[in-house]
């Protein structure tokens, strides 16, 4: 039995399906179990079709990272547009304070960042792209020590999430988010 290509002449659809499958496999199975064969099967695409769009595993991971960073950038911008207070707006958006229910780094980005921790080549390449994206939203235009501390605390929590270090209860995590939010306001003075 041969599979009929249901997406003939729609390379963008196939590419998006491959990236969706790659993200799902990364989240479900982790980077160690991430294979091109598994992605092709999940996306219902032949391995040759996958290789047409992404010639190797690194190219597929690069594509997924860039797509997720683009989505992250758009979420930050949308959050900034909803925030009526100019000072600290970019930091609050980066931390996720103005996003409905978002109090942690998106799960696919967390897994991609974990891949960076074990692959120095990915780390060198992706960190440059990551900072270009973050700078493009204006995060560092009016950075103060208090804003930087809030962003670094959020990054630390994200790292704990990546490492699956479930050491904070929800009350403590909420308290940290409250402190980070206080740091993003003009006075930057903590009210403990």
Secondary structure, DSSP 8 states (H G I E B T S, - for coil): -----TTTT-HHHHHHHHHHHHHHHHHHH-GGG--HHHHHHHHT--HHHHHHH-SSHHHHHHHHHHHHHHHHHHHHHHHHHH----TTHHHHHHHTTTSTT--S--HHHHHHHHHHHH-HHHHHHHHHHHHHHHHHTTTTTT--HHHHHHHHHHHHHHHHHHTT-----HHHHHHHHHHHHHHTSTT-----
